[in-house]
Amino acid sequence: MTDQEDFLQTDMDEYVTLTIGGQLFGVPVTSVHDVFSPDAITGVPLSSPEIAGVLNLRGRIVTAIDARVKLGLSKRESNEHSMAVGIELDGEAYGVIIDSVGEVLRLGLDEYEPNPINLDERWQAISAGVYRLENELLVVLDVKKFLSFGNVKSAA
Amino acid sequence: MDDLLSEFLTETAENLDVIDAELVKFEQDPNDKAILDNIFRLVHTIKGTCGFLGLPRLETVAHHGETLLGKFRDGALTVTPAAVTLILESLDHIKSLLAHLESEGVEPEGSDDELIAKLDRAAAGELESGDAPAAVSVESATEDEAGEASETSSDNEDASDASGYNATEEELQAAFDAAPGPEEDTPAASAPAAAPEVKSEAKPASEPAAAQPPAPGKSDQPSLKNQSIRVNVDVLEDLMTMVSELVLTRNQLLQMVRNTDDSEFKGPLQRLSNVTAELQDAVMKTRMQPIGNAWQKLPRIIRDISQDVDKKIDLVMEGQDTELDRQVLELIKDPLTHMIRNSADHGLETTPERIAKGKPELGRITLRAFHEGGHIIIEIADDGAGLNTEKIKEKALSNGVVSPSEVATLTENQIHKFIFAPGFSTAAKVTNISGRGVGMDVVRTNIELIGGTIDLVSQENKGTTFTIKIPLTLAIVSALIVEANTDKFAIPQLAVIELVRTGTGSDYTIETINSTKVLRLRNRLLPLMDLNALLGSASERDLETGSHFVVVMEVGGQRFGLVVDNVYDTEEIVVKPVANVLRDIAMFSGNTILGDGSVIMIIDPNGIAKEISNREDEAQTEEISEKAARASQNKTAMLVFKAGSDEPKAAPLSLITRLEEIDVANIETSNGAQLVQYRGSLMTVVHADAYGSLKTEGRQPVLVFTDDQRSMGLAVDEIVDIVDEKLNVEHISDQPGVIGSAVVKGRATQVVDVAYFLTQAYPDWFDRAPCEEIKAGRKSILLVDDNAFFRNMLSPMLEIAGYEVTATSSADEALGLREHGHAFDLIVSDIEMPGMDGFTFAEKVREGDSNWAATPLLALSGLQTPEHMARSHEAGFTDYVAKNDRDRLIAMIGQALETSTQAA
């Protein structure tokens, strides 16, 4: 749990909300560099399934990760709407493909709870806890773990 | 001023700065041997270089300084502060001489006797105390000045917000009062080294810290140093990357504007475009150096070699001005030097040899560099003896680089290329020039590392030419854009040799050998890989029909074709490394953004070449499982040739040791037999057709069969092909020398009875052993195989290997021999046989009361599945061997016999 405590440094944190397969997620505002509409993704043959490909984001080559595949959710239909958030980690640029991006929320610690212990293993690995919102639950996406491929693979 | 001198000045100035710093440290700790050694070496270098450049004053001063330092180093004298100052003094003196040299191009007039006398006295151990004060004052001046310098800089630091750079600039400004404009750039380059702050940052003190001692005449050094600056390659690298980005962005903009008819952007964009192009050129230029820089030392090397080994050598250098990327230049410097040494040492013959051959006495090595389509070509040619094909072949065989059956199929040029294989040096003896284990493989590796290729052409007695092809720069490469699985990919142009279109309306068709695709290209078979399949597309495509594109590539001497769906144009691309998560995929070397803004993966030719060899293994496994399904469809490698008639003839490749072409003039007739000198002994040559005759002129193709002592040459008219086919001998022939006919490649082909020809050449080929008393020790083998061809092939082979062979065509027949009380040392049996099969046979052999029960029993089969192996063990076979693996069979027989002898 120390990870999660480190992760939530202050009492109030700002999150960009996004939906992946109908579930509401929150990504710390500080780790999101861009929000863009992913198009012209070049597939990379022989790569792992969650890697959607590579794309050109303002002159930079970005690795696109399909969050649905990563979370073991149903595959996106080709005509379904998608968005992407640009995240930078250890000098590498990633574009995480999600269903839609919502507003930015300021959330307090009193609404926060650690992961329920019965949460799916794959989700446990990438979730840094849950916020109880009025109408729904928001899962905090632990960006570092979400984008660490070796670890997640072995955990999954 | 010539290049050497200016280089010397730049370098010496740097070295002196280092010494100054070192000396001061040294004074504080006179026992530090390492520092003393450093100083000694530097002074020594200065002395040596001055001698070389003809600068007597400098040389003398450095020489006397060196003598004194030598005494310190050897412990003959103890270091005193006075001594250190004396050394410093002489260094300063050297500097003043250098300063004059730099401004005037010659050493100043005057005498250094006073200083030299002092140095000599010190060296003799009689340093006058009178020298000391003067010395101390020099020293303190050093410190004061340095202190001032740092003060100045720290003042500046206080005054301005900017750290480091500004301060340093000020400091340098002070130091080089009179220095001209270009020096504005200097701080960025030399700041880290020169800034006193850096020193305090725990940098090792070898940094020329506080580097500006009060050298006399320092301020009036117009300083060559300032006209050329040293910039970290990383900085240039970054610049290059940024410019590349700029170029790509410009291309995108241009493309966008091109689509609109009338745009206000057109004008400005045109200017941007021009400026970008110029900027790109300029940045490229900062990285470019004439290749002559890498060649400077070569004439000297050649001169030395020519004296060492007594050869007269003329080194011709062409195209020194050809410029290429600095980074590339650095990387090819050593390989080039190595190759030149090689050419001089091994390539050229000694003068007497040349005279004997009627060649001009003066050996010539030509070094040529020129541009060719975005690449630099460097040729190193000598007019020497050429490569020794036989020697290379032997070495390749003994190193296991190639198998004997393979080597027979190789062309001379292919054999020559073995010299690029690891650990391959044919130099019989190690000279001090080359042959010290730094072989051509290192050269090749270094060149391939920078995306280059190396090739060679060698002609006996005409000489050898190496051709190195390297990219102009590592930053931008030209790539061919192709399509596979509806995605586009880039293939570096350097690896691409040609493009071939197959199928409808083209001369080329893709053919299949057991699901392996090949292309017949100018009489050679080119292995093909389907890019779609390589990139993971599961569906097997039918490549034999329809039209396809084949990209013919060569990587590391291996040539192959890559089948792609479509070929677009070539584009200049900037290779960017792939993201970490994608780095494991060997198929890609990088990715890039194309002019239209899309990202494209760059195919790594090396990755594909590796994949080919992997697939070969896989194919073999597949082949085996396929074979399990269709029993006993063995494929045999056959050499197809023509002799006498137009009808093709074939012989099993596994029996042939080599393919040779023999000059007809060398064939002699003696006692009715045709003989030729071959590898130091006589070889009988027999024509493969009873009525055929040898060629009357030119070169006669010969298949060579060899056992331990003797060789037989089977003369043929023409070698047609090597095929790998299921062999089914249908019409058993009673014609001598022919086993029968089989269909090979859709044509009726005569299968030659090699054993017949061996006995033609040497009637005692198979039974000469008795007279050599080996008979007693000869082990007997029973061979059971229903296939006449295999019996005929294996019998002579085993005979050659030194066994006495009895062959039977069925298990029943073999068991009949047992009834008659025959005994053998070993039994080799086929598994798939009509009537009683191998398993039943083995069980019978192993029956309790059988007198063969203890005889080692080898299974011979085309099937190699684990189940089969297990079953054969159960049945009682000692071991299991693939039918067409001749070498392994021989090895296993030897092994089995040894084991059984030991057991007995």
Interface residues (C-beta under 8 A of the other chain):
Chain A: A40 T42 G43 V44 P45 L46 S47 S48 I51 G53 V54 L55 N56 G59 I61 T63 D90 E92 A93 Y94 F149
Chain B: E245 L248 T249 N485 D487 K488 L535 G536 S537 K576 V578 A579 N580 V581 L582 I585 M587 F588 N591 T592 I593 G597 S598 V599 I600 M601
